[in-house]
Amino acid sequence: MPDLSITVDGLRLPNPFIIGSGPPGTNANVIAKAFDEGWGAVIAKTISLDASKVINVAPRYARLRAESGDEVLGWENIELISDRPFDTWLTEFRQLKSRYPGRILIASVMEEYRREAWTEIIDRCQQAGVDAFELNFSCPHGLPERKMGSAMGQDPAILEEVCGWVNAASSIPVWAKLTPNITHIEDAARAALRAGCEGVSAINTILSVMSVNLDTLRPEPTVEGYTVPGGYSCKAIRPIALRMVMETATMMYGRAGPAARSGEFAGRSISAIGGIESGDDAAQFLLLGASTAQVCTGVMIHGYKLIHQLNASLLKFMEKHRFERIDDFRGKSLQYFTTHADLVRRQADAKAAEKAAASGMVTRDAAWTSDKFVEQSRGLIANE
Ligand SMILES: Cc1cc2nc3c(=O)[nH]c(=O)nc-3n(C[C@H](O)[C@H](O)[C@H](O)COP(=O)(O)O)c2cc1C
């Protein structure tokens, strides 16, 4: 049977599936459930030093359903980061690490543009025993009003500076979670990696307006008649996430992929996220260079037991192709991206070869046959 385990930035995961930061990792109780069901790692809901500034509204979600049936295609949220006190989180991190010493617990952190604040949050989470950090530079709503989240992630210079502060304080792996609400995600990835981050996570939610109610004329989700644009997640964003992971991986590893170990950031990692609900979805991200696959909305729709299906379907994919471990195929599909001009050239070459074959014109020595030898010779004469 293929081996689903993976070691990424020194962290050993039993499988590549990680609970993405959000409601499925919002307190010790639900994180314990994720470990019990067998998730490879958990990234807790994003925390900050002063939770009293975080005030959520309700309703804060809106869904896009398929026209036929109940299938959820898209999910918008205007939820903020955790509103639970920092000290409560530190206690829960300690409890979780003592109950699950061998499991990977990642703290997601976000702070204002102040070095002391970042240093303090990193120091204290590290002392509580977490295994790694994910820096949330990507929440697209609410926090940007305080110059946090995607407001930082959209400015590679600030991102690089803040990642530098964090890496100076951290002795465990650091991933920077990138925003898709930017033209060139690879610029932000490069800034984070230059500042010493071990990896990047991509993508967070895409800024969106889910719908306008045609009876009330109010956009949704409506809070006292008003709304703000929110973060879009779930299946609908997967193609965009795949593109952004591909662009990030190409910048980091080159088109030859991570196995060639020759790109600018060859040994660093990518944690993919965006619309993953099956092992086949995850396999596509791994083929584009990611080491791990995070799931957030999928857990909100299908529950923690989804991990069993994810593992089973990824194993099936690996068995079909006789891949023994994830590194056997990680980044393998990057080589099939090229320029549009190259597509046009390849298509013209293929058509010319087809035409030559149809006309009986011999273009390769192996094509000569004894029964058509004379006609084939004549087909090659230029002046007839
Ligand atoms: C309700 C909700 C809350 C979220 N909260 C956070 C958060 O606190 N921190 C964070 O980094 N990402 C947060 N996210 C973003 C997810 O981690 C993820 O990047 C995004 O939803 C795309 O993945 P998905 O399609 O698997 O949900 C949240 C997403 C949702 C749907």
The ligand as a MOL file (V3000), in Angstrom:
LIG
                    3D

  0  0  0     0  0            999 V3000
M  V30 BEGIN CTAB
M  V30 COUNTS 31 33 0 0 0
M  V30 BEGIN ATOM
M  V30 1 C -15.9830 30.7820 8.0730 0
M  V30 2 C -14.5360 30.8800 7.7230 0
M  V30 3 C -13.6310 31.4130 8.6500 0
M  V30 4 C -12.2780 31.5120 8.3270 0
M  V30 5 N -11.4010 31.9920 9.2550 0
M  V30 6 C -10.0730 32.0340 8.9760 0
M  V30 7 C -9.1240 32.4270 9.9520 0
M  V30 8 O -9.4460 32.7410 11.0970 0
M  V30 9 N -7.8170 32.4710 9.5830 0
M  V30 10 C -7.3860 32.1140 8.3350 0
M  V30 11 O -6.1770 32.1360 8.0670 0
M  V30 12 N -8.2710 31.6960 7.3930 0
M  V30 13 C -9.5890 31.6480 7.6980 0
M  V30 14 N -10.4680 31.1990 6.7420 0
M  V30 15 C -9.9650 30.8600 5.3940 0
M  V30 16 C -9.6910 29.3680 5.2350 0
M  V30 17 O -8.6940 28.9040 6.1080 0
M  V30 18 C -9.2660 29.0450 3.7880 0
M  V30 19 O -8.0740 29.7350 3.4660 0
M  V30 20 C -10.3160 29.3790 2.7330 0
M  V30 21 O -11.6120 29.2190 3.2440 0
M  V30 22 C -10.1820 28.5230 1.4580 0
M  V30 23 O -10.1980 27.1430 1.7360 0
M  V30 24 P -11.5390 26.2380 1.7270 0
M  V30 25 O -12.1660 26.3880 0.3760 0
M  V30 26 O -11.0660 24.8450 2.0370 0
M  V30 27 O -12.4030 26.7780 2.8150 0
M  V30 28 C -11.8220 31.0810 7.0560 0
M  V30 29 C -12.7370 30.5360 6.1390 0
M  V30 30 C -14.0640 30.4180 6.4670 0
M  V30 31 C -15.0100 29.8030 5.4660 0
M  V30 END ATOM
M  V30 BEGIN BOND
M  V30 1 1 1 2
M  V30 2 1 2 3
M  V30 3 2 2 30
M  V30 4 2 3 4
M  V30 5 1 4 5
M  V30 6 1 4 28
M  V30 7 2 5 6
M  V30 8 1 6 7
M  V30 9 1 6 13
M  V30 10 2 7 8
M  V30 11 1 7 9
M  V30 12 1 9 10
M  V30 13 2 10 11
M  V30 14 1 10 12
M  V30 15 2 12 13
M  V30 16 1 13 14
M  V30 17 1 14 15
M  V30 18 1 14 28
M  V30 19 1 15 16
M  V30 20 1 16 17
M  V30 21 1 16 18
M  V30 22 1 18 19
M  V30 23 1 18 20
M  V30 24 1 20 21
M  V30 25 1 20 22
M  V30 26 1 22 23
M  V30 27 1 23 24
M  V30 28 2 24 25
M  V30 29 1 24 26
M  V30 30 1 24 27
M  V30 31 2 28 29
M  V30 32 1 29 30
M  V30 33 1 30 31
M  V30 END BOND
M  V30 END CTAB
M  END
